Amino acid sequence: MAFSEIHHVALAVSNMERSVSFYRDILGFRQTLDMPLGSPSLERLLRLRPGTTGRSVILQQGLSTIGEVELVQFSPAPSVPTPAKGAGGLGAFLLSFEVRGEELAAVYQRLLEQGIVCYSEPQVVELPKFGAMRAVIFEDPDGQMIELIQLPSADEIQRVRAASRTERRQPTA
């Protein structure tokens, strides 16, 4: 099979206005589509109860349609488990976005100013054969874990990999 990058991620939300505001106003996504949902084919596709209606809002960063976030609210709401707040680990899953064009520390400060509670201050995570990645994690209004990462530059990655190759070639005593 041939697959592209992940096109979009759909998240069930409990309050559409609150969630749109969070992704648009706090994380800086651009709203590109707002549409009603409801049809027998959608009910079959998503295994929804007959008569279920809803709303879908598509948000994206930049100009690409790859990596969109789709917020979906159904009525009546499906009975699905929600992520456990503060449970540790990944819970249901984690959305990760790369921060580009500014320092993660500045983004972190803006999150705090908006009242967003982060799990910790930005952390430096050393990854073998990759280098130092910076990351911060917080939750959206429905408890979905969101990670913002800042990756090392291509030059930094190459230096780490070259050093790794050199270390493997060194004779051991």
Secondary structure, DSSP 8 states (H G I E B T S, - for coil): ----S--EEEEE-S-HHHHHHIIIIIT--EEEEEEEE--HHHHHHHT--TT-EEEEEEEESSS-STTEEEEEEEES--------TT--S-SS-EEEEE--SS-HHHHHHHHHHTT--BSSS-EEEEETTTEEEEEEEEE-TT--EEEEEE---HHHHHHHHHHHHHHHHS---
